[in-house]
Every structure is written in C-alpha cells, then in structure tokens.
Amino acid sequence: MSRKIELPTPAEMKKFHNQSQRHTFWSRISMPQRLTLGFLTVISFGALLLMLPFSYNGSASHSFMDALFTATSAASVTGLTVVDTTTHWTVFGQIVIMILIEIGALGFMSFSVLLFTATRRQMDLRSKMMVQEVYSLESLYDTRVVFGYVIKLSVIIQIVGALLLSPFFITEFGIKRGAFYAVFHAISAFGNAGFTILPHGSNAYINQPWILFILAGLVVAGSLGFLVWRDLLVYRHTRRLTLHSKLALVMTGSLILGGWLLFELTEKNLTIASDVSPLNRVANTLFMSISYRTAGFTQFSFSQMAPATILLTIMLMYVGGTPGSTAGGIKTTTLGVLLLKTTAALRGKTNVTFAHRRLTQENITRSLLLVFVSLVFLGILSFLLMLTQGTDSKFGLEYIIFEVVSAFATAGLTLGLTPHLNIFGQIVIMLTMFIGRVGIYTVMFSVLNVHSDHAPYKYPEESVIIG
C-alpha cells in the first residue's frame, strides 16, 4: 500500500530558513535542547501545582523538593515516590500526577501538535523535526501520520483499559471513586508509570488475576512502541512488518517468556504467597515478568524475595521497553542488535542479518555506544549516591544499584530506599529519571551540542590486542 509523502513547500522551507537566521535564544538551540527544556518546563509547572494547599491533605506536609521529585517521577513515567501517593495527595493532586503521567507517556510535543491539529493549522518544519526527535522517526515526513496513530491509539487503549477495570473498582469503591481509580490506573499502566492510588496497592489483587491481566495488557501496549502498533494495525493492508517491528516483537516476547520462566525458577512458583492458589501464583509470576521490566506495579515486597530475583529484576529493568514507547531502559531492539552482532562475530561473519535483512553499521555502533554510555552513567550516579546514602548500614550496595537502574529505566521499583533519600540523593535520582525518560542521546546532544563532522582525511589503520 503506497503512502503519499508530504514534502515541505517552498514557502515552508523559506520560512524555516528565515527563522533559523534570527539570532534569538530559541533559534540558536538545537532540537534535543528544546526537548530537554520542554520536559524541564513541564516538570517545574507540575511541581508548583503540587505545592498548592489543595493539592495535598491538610494533615500532611512536604517540601518543594518532595513536590519536584514527585513531578519528575510522574513526567518521566517512573513511579518512585518519597511520599505516599494514596494518602498524601488530594484528588486534585492525584489528577495533577495523572496529567503529568499522560504528558510524559506521549511526550509533551504531542500536545503541541494536538493544538495544531485542533486549530487546523499546518505544522511548520521545526515542529515536524521536534516530533521526529520525540518518536525516533527515520523520516521527517512521517510526523503527521505517526502523530495521528499515537493520539488515536493511545486514547482508545486507555479508554478500553479504564472500561475493563471499572466493574472491579466500582464494585469495591463505589461509582465515583471506582471510576476515578479505573481511569488513573489505565493511564498509569499504559504509561508504564507504576503509580497507584489503591488503598492497598496492587498487592490487594494477587487473588484476582483478571485485574492483573488487564494491567499487564496495558503495560505491554504502552511498552511496545507506537511505530510497532502502526505496523500491526496496517498489516492487513501491507502484509509486511518493518525490520524494527519484527525485532521489537521477537525481543519483547522473548523477554516476557524468559523472565516468566526465570522468576518461576528463582521464586519456586511464589512459595512466599502460601495463601494463593498454584494457578494464581503462575499468573502473578507472569505479571511480575511484564510489570517489573518497564512499569513497576508490585504485588509482593522485595524483602521476601530471593537475591536471584532481585538480580534478574535489575537486568530486566536495564533492558526496558521498545524505542518510541512509554518505557525506558536501553530498549529491546538495542539488546537484539547486540545479540545478533555477538552471534555473527562468534560465527566469523562480518554481516549482521535478521529476517533476511542486513543491519547497518550505524545501528550496531549506536547500540554499542548506548550500552557503554549508559553503564558509565549508571556507574557514576551509583558512586555519587553511595557517597551519601551508603553511610546508612541499612541500605547496602544492592539498594543503591537497584534504585539507580530503576530510575534510569523509569521502572519505578525500589527495595525501600526512595523514602529515605536525602536532598542530594533526591537530586541524583531525579536526574537519573529525567535522563532515562528524555533519553541519553537527547541529553548528551543537548549538553555537548553535538553536530556531524566529516573530516576530509583518514588516518592509517592499526590494530590493538583485545582480550
């Protein structure tokens, strides 16, 4: 099925050129810098709203750092909290958190583009480039088409999720509270945020697997990525999937199945839940495999779990979801590319192939760079956190590493360290959550202001000994 490519008009190109020549602050900063500033603006505004007297219960109190931490966690769809979301915030405060999750999940640029669409104005070239950066698009001319899929698909999935959750919550909490809980958790699950306002959290439903399956379905839908969903929805017309979608689906399925089986091994079919039937334990273990990697909804305390479960959770969180999705981590396709490259190298092959296609060297280089930079980044932040939080004997090395990886992957899981973070610790975790959501490349290019530089010469090649 052919698609009409919408090229920029000469007038649009001229307007973009004239705007780029203006020596204003906005015209001098790059696209990654604009994305970074946009997210910082959203977080700051959210923190100010959470400081309003009617955002929190009268008997509760919090500092601006607590509000800023909560706003950062919501906008970065992480779920780490320094105060209890259920009891500390009023309905207004919870609505603010819910809106921040929605903005963080879809990207703040979505709402800018939505304004263009609602007012029937044409997107200028600069706005299209921003959307391309947000959704990791290869083509600049896919922006309006992809945006249409993003908004429509997101709204439909969240509405369906809220409708499926409503009967369970309305039966237990009444119409008003039950409906609000359904909407909040549909948004939180689809955004892979892991925020919950249920009185007993998601651990109250370990014996109700249908609720867990609905939440798990929303988590998977959000973590697959909008480009994959677009391919799946038009498959009946095109009869083909892009290489990106094929690799993302294979890796997502493998991680869910592999995590499920490994959790069954480490937890021995959740023997810690003695009052849960064996069949429900299997369902809960599957939910763990789906939720722990990207969302952060938990049914059990990690203090009850085996050390092997904690290590497996760290590895799953580090991978995260798919590019262009609501999840964080290094992404499933990055892991897939590195596995394919490793397999090819071990077999003595120079070309890396998958599904009868050869991966580009740029794909491999970017994957290697992302993993290396992310590990260095996590190592530095873990070291900084240990300087202050590591002095407490209650929180050892595993607490620090788990917290940092969870924040970077925007998974929102914790071993119990988050409420005990000091001011410096909160700043470190906020920075980690922010970079995890915006993306290492975006922040790195924003700070370094990286531009392509093609040197007119090449140095002679020479090898070094490896291994």
HURAFEN-V465023 format. One record per residue. N is the residue number from 0. RES is the residue in three letters. PSI is psi as a letter, one per 20 degrees, with the letter a starting at -180 (* if undefined). Layout:
BEGIN
n | res | psi
N | RES | PSI
N | RES | PSI
END
This chain:
BEGIN
n | res | psi
0 | MET | o
1 | SER | q
2 | ARG | q
3 | LYS | p
4 | ILE | p
5 | GLU | o
6 | LEU | q
7 | PRO | q
8 | THR | q
9 | PRO | h
10 | ALA | h
11 | GLU | g
12 | MET | g
13 | LYS | g
14 | LYS | g
15 | PHE | g
16 | HIS | g
17 | ASN | g
18 | GLN | h
19 | SER | i
20 | GLN | i
21 | ARG | p
22 | HIS | m
23 | THR | r
24 | PHE | g
25 | TRP | h
26 | SER | i
27 | ARG | i
28 | ILE | q
29 | SER | r
30 | MET | g
31 | PRO | h
32 | GLN | h
33 | ARG | g
34 | LEU | g
35 | THR | g
36 | LEU | h
37 | GLY | g
38 | PHE | h
39 | LEU | h
40 | THR | g
41 | VAL | g
42 | ILE | g
43 | SER | g
44 | PHE | g
45 | GLY | g
46 | ALA | h
47 | LEU | g
48 | LEU | h
49 | LEU | i
50 | MET | i
51 | LEU | q
52 | PRO | h
53 | PHE | j
54 | SER | i
55 | TYR | q
56 | ASN | q
57 | GLY | h
58 | SER | i
59 | ALA | r
60 | SER | q
61 | HIS | q
62 | SER | r
63 | PHE | h
64 | MET | h
65 | ASP | g
66 | ALA | g
67 | LEU | h
68 | PHE | g
69 | THR | g
70 | ALA | g
71 | THR | g
72 | SER | h
73 | ALA | g
74 | ALA | h
75 | SER | j
76 | VAL | l
77 | THR | f
78 | GLY | i
79 | LEU | p
80 | THR | q
81 | VAL | i
82 | VAL | q
83 | ASP | p
84 | THR | h
85 | THR | g
86 | THR | h
87 | HIS | g
88 | TRP | q
89 | THR | r
90 | VAL | h
91 | PHE | g
92 | GLY | h
93 | GLN | h
94 | ILE | g
95 | VAL | g
96 | ILE | g
97 | MET | g
98 | ILE | g
99 | LEU | h
100 | ILE | g
101 | GLU | g
102 | ILE | g
103 | GLY | h
104 | ALA | g
105 | LEU | i
106 | GLY | p
107 | PHE | h
108 | MET | h
109 | SER | h
110 | PHE | h
111 | SER | g
112 | VAL | h
113 | LEU | h
114 | LEU | g
115 | PHE | g
116 | THR | g
117 | ALA | h
118 | THR | j
119 | ARG | k
120 | ARG | q
121 | GLN | p
122 | MET | p
123 | ASP | r
124 | LEU | h
125 | ARG | g
126 | SER | h
127 | LYS | h
128 | MET | h
129 | MET | g
130 | VAL | h
131 | GLN | h
132 | GLU | g
133 | VAL | g
134 | TYR | j
135 | SER | l
136 | LEU | q
137 | GLU | h
138 | SER | p
139 | LEU | h
140 | TYR | j
141 | ASP | i
142 | THR | g
143 | ARG | g
144 | VAL | g
145 | VAL | h
146 | PHE | g
147 | GLY | g
148 | TYR | g
149 | VAL | g
150 | ILE | g
151 | LYS | g
152 | LEU | g
153 | SER | g
154 | VAL | g
155 | ILE | g
156 | ILE | g
157 | GLN | h
158 | ILE | g
159 | VAL | g
160 | GLY | g
161 | ALA | h
162 | LEU | h
163 | LEU | h
164 | LEU | h
165 | SER | g
166 | PRO | h
167 | PHE | g
168 | PHE | h
169 | ILE | h
170 | THR | h
171 | GLU | h
172 | PHE | i
173 | GLY | r
174 | ILE | g
175 | LYS | g
176 | ARG | g
177 | GLY | g
178 | ALA | g
179 | PHE | g
180 | TYR | h
181 | ALA | g
182 | VAL | g
183 | PHE | g
184 | HIS | h
185 | ALA | g
186 | ILE | g
187 | SER | g
188 | ALA | g
189 | PHE | h
190 | GLY | i
191 | ASN | k
192 | ALA | h
193 | GLY | j
194 | PHE | p
195 | THR | q
196 | ILE | j
197 | LEU | q
198 | PRO | h
199 | HIS | j
200 | GLY | a
201 | SER | i
202 | ASN | i
203 | ALA | i
204 | TYR | k
205 | ILE | h
206 | ASN | j
207 | GLN | m
208 | PRO | h
209 | TRP | h
210 | ILE | g
211 | LEU | h
212 | PHE | h
213 | ILE | g
214 | LEU | g
215 | ALA | g
216 | GLY | g
217 | LEU | h
218 | VAL | g
219 | VAL | g
220 | ALA | g
221 | GLY | h
222 | SER | i
223 | LEU | h
224 | GLY | q
225 | PHE | h
226 | LEU | h
227 | VAL | g
228 | TRP | h
229 | ARG | g
230 | ASP | g
231 | LEU | h
232 | LEU | h
233 | VAL | j
234 | TYR | h
235 | ARG | i
236 | HIS | g
237 | THR | h
238 | ARG | k
239 | ARG | q
240 | LEU | q
241 | THR | r
242 | LEU | h
243 | HIS | g
244 | SER | g
245 | LYS | g
246 | LEU | g
247 | ALA | g
248 | LEU | g
249 | VAL | g
250 | MET | g
251 | THR | g
252 | GLY | g
253 | SER | g
254 | LEU | h
255 | ILE | g
256 | LEU | g
257 | GLY | g
258 | GLY | h
259 | TRP | g
260 | LEU | h
261 | LEU | h
262 | PHE | h
263 | GLU | h
264 | LEU | g
265 | THR | h
266 | GLU | i
267 | LYS | l
268 | ASN | l
269 | LEU | l
270 | THR | i
271 | ILE | h
272 | ALA | m
273 | SER | h
274 | ASP | j
275 | VAL | p
276 | SER | q
277 | PRO | h
278 | LEU | g
279 | ASN | h
280 | ARG | h
281 | VAL | g
282 | ALA | g
283 | ASN | h
284 | THR | h
285 | LEU | g
286 | PHE | h
287 | MET | g
288 | SER | h
289 | ILE | g
290 | SER | g
291 | TYR | h
292 | ARG | h
293 | THR | h
294 | ALA | g
295 | GLY | j
296 | PHE | p
297 | THR | q
298 | GLN | h
299 | PHE | q
300 | SER | p
301 | PHE | i
302 | SER | h
303 | GLN | i
304 | MET | q
305 | ALA | q
306 | PRO | h
307 | ALA | h
308 | THR | g
309 | ILE | g
310 | LEU | g
311 | LEU | h
312 | THR | g
313 | ILE | g
314 | MET | g
315 | LEU | g
316 | MET | h
317 | TYR | h
318 | VAL | g
319 | GLY | b
320 | GLY | b
321 | THR | q
322 | PRO | q
323 | GLY | j
324 | SER | a
325 | THR | i
326 | ALA | r
327 | GLY | b
328 | GLY | a
329 | ILE | i
330 | LYS | q
331 | THR | h
332 | THR | h
333 | THR | g
334 | LEU | g
335 | GLY | g
336 | VAL | g
337 | LEU | h
338 | LEU | g
339 | LEU | g
340 | LYS | g
341 | THR | g
342 | THR | g
343 | ALA | g
344 | ALA | g
345 | LEU | h
346 | ARG | j
347 | GLY | k
348 | LYS | q
349 | THR | h
350 | ASN | p
351 | VAL | o
352 | THR | q
353 | PHE | p
354 | ALA | l
355 | HIS | k
356 | ARG | q
357 | ARG | p
358 | LEU | q
359 | THR | q
360 | GLN | h
361 | GLU | g
362 | ASN | g
363 | ILE | g
364 | THR | g
365 | ARG | h
366 | SER | g
367 | LEU | g
368 | LEU | g
369 | LEU | g
370 | VAL | g
371 | PHE | g
372 | VAL | g
373 | SER | h
374 | LEU | g
375 | VAL | g
376 | PHE | g
377 | LEU | h
378 | GLY | g
379 | ILE | g
380 | LEU | h
381 | SER | g
382 | PHE | g
383 | LEU | g
384 | LEU | h
385 | MET | h
386 | LEU | h
387 | THR | g
388 | GLN | h
389 | GLY | i
390 | THR | i
391 | ASP | o
392 | SER | i
393 | LYS | h
394 | PHE | n
395 | GLY | a
396 | LEU | g
397 | GLU | h
398 | TYR | g
399 | ILE | g
400 | ILE | g
401 | PHE | g
402 | GLU | g
403 | VAL | g
404 | VAL | g
405 | SER | g
406 | ALA | g
407 | PHE | g
408 | ALA | j
409 | THR | k
410 | ALA | h
411 | GLY | j
412 | LEU | q
413 | THR | q
414 | LEU | j
415 | GLY | j
416 | LEU | h
417 | THR | g
418 | PRO | i
419 | HIS | j
420 | LEU | p
421 | ASN | a
422 | ILE | g
423 | PHE | g
424 | GLY | h
425 | GLN | h
426 | ILE | g
427 | VAL | g
428 | ILE | h
429 | MET | g
430 | LEU | g
431 | THR | g
432 | MET | g
433 | PHE | g
434 | ILE | h
435 | GLY | h
436 | ARG | g
437 | VAL | h
438 | GLY | p
439 | ILE | g
440 | TYR | g
441 | THR | g
442 | VAL | g
443 | MET | g
444 | PHE | h
445 | SER | g
446 | VAL | g
447 | LEU | i
448 | ASN | l
449 | VAL | p
450 | HIS | q
451 | SER | p
452 | ASP | o
453 | HIS | o
454 | ALA | q
455 | PRO | j
456 | TYR | r
457 | LYS | p
458 | TYR | q
459 | PRO | q
460 | GLU | q
461 | GLU | q
462 | SER | q
463 | VAL | q
464 | ILE | p
465 | ILE | p
466 | GLY | *
END
